[in-house]
Amino acid sequence: MFSPQGPTLRELAVQALSSVEHGYDLLAPKFDRTPFRTPDPVLDAVVRTVRPLGPFRTGLDICCGTGAGMGVLRRLCDERIVGVDFSAGMLAAAGSAVPDLPGGPAVEWVRADARALPLAPAFDLAVSFGAFGHFLPAERRAVFAQARAALRPDGLFVFPVPAPPRVGSGLYWALWGFDSVMRLRNLLWNPPFVMYYRTFRLPDVLDELAGAGFTTGLLPLSDLGRRPDGSPRCALVVARGA
Ligand SMILES: C[S@@+](CC[C@H](N)C(=O)[O-])C[C@H]1O[C@@H](n2cnc3c(N)ncnc32)[C@H](O)[C@@H]1O
């Protein structure tokens, strides 16, 4: 799962016993060599699916980490792209990985909490990858409201969602086990490290987006394949300012 240049088990354990923010500060130098960075095939599939919905001038990556989504925005937006994260370590790594390039959109980084974004409504497109597990459902509503507030009136907020694992499958039990260990850890240890997989249920998420003022749709990320029943392995949530 991890390359030899990735974090050691000890480093991962220290990270998991820290707060989310400090944990990512510690992990940042090796984050791109972990499976937690959104993989390139997912990023490429999002670019191909979102491009026909443009053009976009300005883009925002919420919980940008080391800049995976900023690479997506660079390919879709031609004027200005902004990555937001609360981990200074992740932003430092992102700054090296996604430099300002001549002829491309201006690249900016903002250190902020996604639940309270210090941004004017200036964006045509907002993305977020791999971070919603860090928010409890009530906090997720705040993140969606902040995304809405940062977008122009008809701006788009998009993010990929994998199909849920079949009940009883290996992945189902792996995610169930991970969440149970996290809940136990958070009962016994402070500061909490919020990271749950099974709190992100698509019907709830679509309701919460509607509550934040979005109309929503789903597009298949067909490049990522289909399940035996023909449904896509991964879809893109497309939320538009209502
Ligand atoms: C799993 S990483 C994903 C990074 C990147 N988007 C990717 O797909 O590779 C989650 C990121 O969310 C950030 N994060 C978590 N909670 C946050 C919050 N409340 N405000 C801002 N950033 C947050 C973390 O610092 C981390 O960089």
The ligand as an SDF file (V2000), in Angstrom:
LIG
                    3D

 27 29  0  0  0  0  0  0  0  0999 V2000
   -6.5970   13.3040    2.5710 C   0  0  0  0  0  0  0  0  0  0  0  0
   -5.9640   14.9440    2.3750 S   0  0  0  0  0  0  0  0  0  0  0  0
   -6.5140   15.2680    0.7130 C   0  0  0  0  0  0  0  0  0  0  0  0
   -5.5820   16.2410    0.0120 C   0  0  0  0  0  0  0  0  0  0  0  0
   -5.8790   16.4800   -1.4650 C   0  0  0  0  0  0  0  0  0  0  0  0
   -7.1560   17.1460   -1.6580 N   0  0  0  0  0  0  0  0  0  0  0  0
   -5.8270   15.1970   -2.2590 C   0  0  0  0  0  0  0  0  0  0  0  0
   -6.8670   14.7440   -2.7310 O   0  0  0  0  0  0  0  0  0  0  0  0
   -4.7500   14.6250   -2.4180 O   0  0  0  0  0  0  0  0  0  0  0  0
   -7.0820   15.9310    3.3330 C   0  0  0  0  0  0  0  0  0  0  0  0
   -6.6590   17.4100    3.4400 C   0  0  0  0  0  0  0  0  0  0  0  0
   -7.7370   18.1170    4.0720 O   0  0  0  0  0  0  0  0  0  0  0  0
   -7.1630   19.0990    4.9200 C   0  0  0  0  0  0  0  0  0  0  0  0
   -8.1860   19.4600    5.9250 N   0  0  0  0  0  0  0  0  0  0  0  0
   -8.8140   18.6400    6.7930 C   0  0  0  0  0  0  0  0  0  0  0  0
   -9.6800   19.3370    7.5440 N   0  0  0  0  0  0  0  0  0  0  0  0
   -9.5930   20.6410    7.1330 C   0  0  0  0  0  0  0  0  0  0  0  0
  -10.2550   21.8410    7.5130 C   0  0  0  0  0  0  0  0  0  0  0  0
  -11.1670   21.8570    8.4990 N   0  0  0  0  0  0  0  0  0  0  0  0
   -9.9420   22.9750    6.8660 N   0  0  0  0  0  0  0  0  0  0  0  0
   -8.9920   22.9870    5.8850 C   0  0  0  0  0  0  0  0  0  0  0  0
   -8.3210   21.8800    5.4850 N   0  0  0  0  0  0  0  0  0  0  0  0
   -8.6300   20.7210    6.1060 C   0  0  0  0  0  0  0  0  0  0  0  0
   -5.9470   18.4190    5.5080 C   0  0  0  0  0  0  0  0  0  0  0  0
   -5.0190   19.3440    6.0420 O   0  0  0  0  0  0  0  0  0  0  0  0
   -5.4200   17.6570    4.2840 C   0  0  0  0  0  0  0  0  0  0  0  0
   -4.5070   18.4350    3.5580 O   0  0  0  0  0  0  0  0  0  0  0  0
  1  2  1  0
  2  3  1  0
  2 10  1  0
  3  4  1  0
  4  5  1  0
  5  6  1  0
  5  7  1  0
  7  8  2  0
  7  9  1  0
 10 11  1  0
 11 12  1  0
 11 26  1  0
 12 13  1  0
 13 14  1  0
 13 24  1  0
 14 15  1  0
 14 23  1  0
 15 16  2  0
 16 17  1  0
 17 18  1  0
 17 23  2  0
 18 19  1  0
 18 20  2  0
 20 21  1  0
 21 22  2  0
 22 23  1  0
 24 25  1  0
 24 26  1  0
 26 27  1  0
M  CHG  2   2   1   9  -1
M  END
$$$$
